[in-house]
Amino acid sequence: MALGVLRPTSLVDQATRRLREQITSGEWPVGTRLPGETTLAATLGVGRSTVREALRALSGAGLVQSRQGAGVFVIAMEPTQDWREVLRRAAVADIYEVRMLMEVQAVRLAAQRRTDLEMNSLREALDRRREAATGSDEAFVDADIALHVAVVAAARNPVLDGLFTEFVPTLRRGLIELVELLGLRAADVNHGDAAHAALVDAVVVGDGERASEILRAELEQTLALLRAPRT
């Protein structure tokens, strides 16, 4: 497979794709030292900065590795799967199963570790959820998720906090679709208010067991809706 001059649009993406093809096709097997930036730039008809960005992308995909003083070497034939891409493509029900494992434990920790600041944040998040009930489904889902983010934040564990944040885009998309598809707010625009209020109260008074029971029941109910066949 011969390299060729690229078109002048999306140069970094094109350079990344062309170099990736050289690797995944076997033209540059594992262990190969790539040509230098100057050579690649001249071959592809782009600047060295474009080549540098393309190599950075390939490194992020786990295909190449820069070795100080030696150059850039191929270390894999297939890119590693990006975690965010895995989440983006995951079924919302699968995300919910993992969410339950994380958030039910997080709410126990939140009940033990919450400070006055976090208790205020939870109450404010509950108020905003109630205010959002008169708005669109998107606004209501955003406010609902914000409350759960506040619950996880109250656990004061940065790893849990970071993991939950990664789940939010997929959760948001799936919940908006679920609310709209099933008309969950048709009869009650503030769907689930009682459960969320009870959850906040349990965390505030430090009852981790009660908080985890409430949250588990809520998440299991939503998970059942996600798994139910659509007619």
SULDAQUI-V575585 format. One record per residue. N is the residue number from 1. RES is the residue in three letters. PHI is phi in radians with two decimals (none if undefined). D_CENTER is the distance of its C-alpha to the mean C-alpha in Angstrom with 1 decimal. Layout:
n = <N,N>
res = <RES,RES>
phi = <PHI,PHI>
d_center = <D_CENTER,D_CENTER>
//
This chain:
n = <1,2,3,4,5,6,7,8,9,10,11,12,13,14,15,16,17,18,19,20,21,22,23,24,25,26,27,28,29,30,31,32,33,34,35,36,37,38,39,40,41,42,43,44,45,46,47,48,49,50,51,52,53,54,55,56,57,58,59,60,61,62,63,64,65,66,67,68,69,70,71,72,73,74,75,76,77,78,79,80,81,82,83,84,85,86,87,88,89,90,91,92,93,94,95,96,97,98,99,100,101,102,103,104,105,106,107,108,109,110,111,112,113,114,115,116,117,118,119,120,121,122,123,124,125,126,127,128,129,130,131,132,133,134,135,136,137,138,139,140,141,142,143,144,145,146,147,148,149,150,151,152,153,154,155,156,157,158,159,160,161,162,163,164,165,166,167,168,169,170,171,172,173,174,175,176,177,178,179,180,181,182,183,184,185,186,187,188,189,190,191,192,193,194,195,196,197,198,199,200,201,202,203,204,205,206,207,208,209,210,211,212,213,214,215,216,217,218,219,220,221,222,223,224,225,226,227,228,229,230,231>
res = <MET,ALA,LEU,GLY,VAL,LEU,ARG,PRO,THR,SER,LEU,VAL,ASP,GLN,ALA,THR,ARG,ARG,LEU,ARG,GLU,GLN,ILE,THR,SER,GLY,GLU,TRP,PRO,VAL,GLY,THR,ARG,LEU,PRO,GLY,GLU,THR,THR,LEU,ALA,ALA,THR,LEU,GLY,VAL,GLY,ARG,SER,THR,VAL,ARG,GLU,ALA,LEU,ARG,ALA,LEU,SER,GLY,ALA,GLY,LEU,VAL,GLN,SER,ARG,GLN,GLY,ALA,GLY,VAL,PHE,VAL,ILE,ALA,MET,GLU,PRO,THR,GLN,ASP,TRP,ARG,GLU,VAL,LEU,ARG,ARG,ALA,ALA,VAL,ALA,ASP,ILE,TYR,GLU,VAL,ARG,MET,LEU,MET,GLU,VAL,GLN,ALA,VAL,ARG,LEU,ALA,ALA,GLN,ARG,ARG,THR,ASP,LEU,GLU,MET,ASN,SER,LEU,ARG,GLU,ALA,LEU,ASP,ARG,ARG,ARG,GLU,ALA,ALA,THR,GLY,SER,ASP,GLU,ALA,PHE,VAL,ASP,ALA,ASP,ILE,ALA,LEU,HIS,VAL,ALA,VAL,VAL,ALA,ALA,ALA,ARG,ASN,PRO,VAL,LEU,ASP,GLY,LEU,PHE,THR,GLU,PHE,VAL,PRO,THR,LEU,ARG,ARG,GLY,LEU,ILE,GLU,LEU,VAL,GLU,LEU,LEU,GLY,LEU,ARG,ALA,ALA,ASP,VAL,ASN,HIS,GLY,ASP,ALA,ALA,HIS,ALA,ALA,LEU,VAL,ASP,ALA,VAL,VAL,VAL,GLY,ASP,GLY,GLU,ARG,ALA,SER,GLU,ILE,LEU,ARG,ALA,GLU,LEU,GLU,GLN,THR,LEU,ALA,LEU,LEU,ARG,ALA,PRO,ARG,THR>
phi = <none,-1.61,-1.30,-2.47,-1.12,-1.62,-1.23,-1.41,-1.98,0.85,-1.10,-1.11,-1.09,-1.15,-1.12,-1.05,-1.11,-1.15,-1.19,-1.07,-1.08,-1.07,-1.41,-1.21,-1.42,1.64,-1.09,-2.08,-1.22,-0.98,1.74,-1.20,-1.56,-1.21,-0.99,-1.17,-0.98,-1.09,-1.15,-1.11,-1.08,-1.17,-1.17,-1.49,1.32,-2.28,-1.42,-1.13,-1.13,-1.14,-1.08,-1.08,-1.15,-1.13,-1.16,-1.11,-1.14,-1.17,-1.14,-1.10,-1.46,1.39,-1.62,-2.29,-2.51,-1.52,-2.02,-0.89,1.38,-2.00,2.11,-1.91,-2.12,-1.30,-2.08,-2.75,-1.60,-2.13,-1.21,-1.25,-1.37,-1.20,-1.03,-1.17,-1.21,-1.03,-1.13,-1.07,-1.59,-1.21,-1.19,-1.08,-1.08,-1.15,-1.07,-1.12,-1.05,-1.25,-1.01,-1.07,-1.05,-1.33,-1.31,-1.12,-1.23,-1.06,-1.22,-1.12,-1.13,-1.06,-1.15,-1.46,-1.91,-1.05,-1.85,-1.01,-1.07,-1.24,-1.10,-1.14,-1.11,-1.15,-1.10,-1.14,-1.13,-1.14,-1.08,-1.17,-1.12,-1.16,-1.12,-1.25,-1.04,-1.51,-1.73,-1.29,-1.06,-1.08,-1.13,-1.17,-1.11,-1.05,-1.19,-1.11,-1.11,-1.05,-1.13,-1.19,-1.07,-1.14,-1.09,-1.12,-1.07,-1.17,-1.25,0.93,-2.17,-1.11,-1.24,-1.03,-1.04,-1.15,-1.11,-1.11,-1.03,-1.13,-1.38,-0.98,-1.01,-1.19,-1.03,-1.04,-1.04,-1.17,-1.25,-1.09,-1.10,-1.16,-1.05,-1.23,-1.16,-1.66,1.02,-1.07,-1.78,-1.12,-1.59,-2.52,-1.13,-1.82,-0.94,1.43,-1.10,-1.07,-1.15,-1.21,-1.13,-1.14,-1.10,-1.08,-1.05,-1.13,-1.15,-1.07,-1.49,1.44,-1.65,-1.14,-1.13,-1.12,-1.06,-1.18,-1.13,-1.08,-1.17,-1.04,-1.09,-1.12,-1.20,-1.13,-1.11,-1.16,-1.07,-1.09,-1.14,-1.16,-1.48,-1.13,-1.13,-1.60,-1.85>
d_center = <36.1,37.4,35.3,36.3,36.2,33.1,33.1,32.5,29.2,25.7,27.4,24.5,22.7,26.1,27.0,23.8,24.4,28.1,27.7,25.1,27.7,30.3,28.3,27.1,30.5,32.3,34.1,32.7,32.4,30.8,32.9,33.8,34.1,32.9,35.4,35.3,33.4,36.8,37.6,34.2,34.4,37.9,37.2,34.2,36.0,33.3,33.3,32.4,29.4,27.9,28.6,27.1,23.7,23.8,24.6,21.7,19.3,21.2,21.0,17.2,17.3,19.7,22.7,24.9,25.7,28.0,30.9,32.8,36.1,35.7,33.3,30.2,30.2,28.5,26.8,25.2,25.9,22.5,19.2,16.7,13.6,10.6,7.8,5.2,8.1,8.6,5.7,6.9,10.3,10.2,12.6,11.8,14.6,13.1,9.9,12.7,14.8,12.5,11.8,15.5,16.1,14.1,15.0,18.6,19.2,17.6,20.0,22.9,22.2,21.8,25.2,26.7,25.4,25.0,27.2,29.0,26.3,23.5,25.9,26.5,22.9,22.5,25.7,24.7,21.3,23.4,25.9,23.3,22.1,25.8,26.4,23.6,25.3,27.8,25.3,23.3,20.9,18.0,19.3,19.8,16.4,15.0,17.7,17.0,13.4,14.8,17.3,15.0,13.2,16.8,17.7,15.1,16.2,19.8,19.3,19.4,17.4,15.2,13.5,12.7,11.7,9.3,7.8,7.8,6.3,2.9,4.1,5.8,5.7,6.6,8.8,10.3,11.3,12.7,14.5,16.1,17.4,18.6,20.4,22.0,23.0,24.6,25.8,24.8,26.0,29.3,31.3,29.5,27.4,26.2,25.0,24.4,25.9,28.2,25.7,23.4,26.6,27.7,24.4,24.8,28.5,27.9,25.6,28.1,31.0,29.3,29.5,26.5,27.9,28.3,24.9,23.3,25.6,24.8,21.0,21.4,23.7,21.5,18.5,21.0,22.5,19.3,18.5,22.1,21.8,18.8,20.9,24.1,25.7,25.8,29.3>
//
